[in-house]
C-alpha cells in the first residue's frame, strides 16, 4: 500500500487505504508527508522483508 500511495497516487490516500490502515486517516485529504526518517524506516522494512524472503527461499532448498 505504501508504495502504491507514494508512486502512483502522488501521496494521496484513498478510502480503501484508510479502511486498511485507519491510523493514517489524519492524512485523508492531504498528501502523506514523507520525512527522511520515515523514508529510512520504509527502506529498512523493505530490506528486512527481502532478506526474510531470501532466507525462506534458501531454507526451502532453492538456490
N, C-alpha and C positions, 0 to 999 in steps of 0.2 A: 504494500500500500504506500509506504513512504516514497519508494522510488517512483511510482506512478504519479503521485501528487506533485513531486518535485520536477519530474521530467516531462510529463505530459499535460499537466494542468496548471502550470505556472505557479505552483504552490497553493492552489485553492482546493479546499476540501469540499466534497460533495456530501449530500445527505447520507448516502450509503457508507462513506468513510466515517462519518460521525457515529453512525449506528455501530460500526465495528470497533471504534476507538472513542468512546464517549468523553474521555479526558481531553480530547482535542477540540471539543465543542467551543471552547473560547476563541478558536480561530475560524469559526463558521463563516463569517463574512469578510475575512481578511486573509491575505496570503500568509502562509506559515513562515515565520521568521526563522531563518537558519543562521545560527551563530557559529563561530569557529568551534566552540565547544560541542555544540550539537552535531556538527558535521564530523568531528572527531569521534564522537560516540557512535554515530551511524556507521562510519568507516570501520571502527573496531568490531562492531556487531557483524558486519558483512564478512570481515576477515575471519572471525571466530566461527561463523557458520560454515564458511568454505572449508576451514581446517577440519571441523567436525564431520562434514560430509566426506572429505577425503579419507579421514581415519576410518569411517564406516565402510567405505568402498574397499579400502585396503584390508580391513578385518574380514570382509566377506570373500576375500581371495582374489579380487580383481587387481590386476597390476598393469 
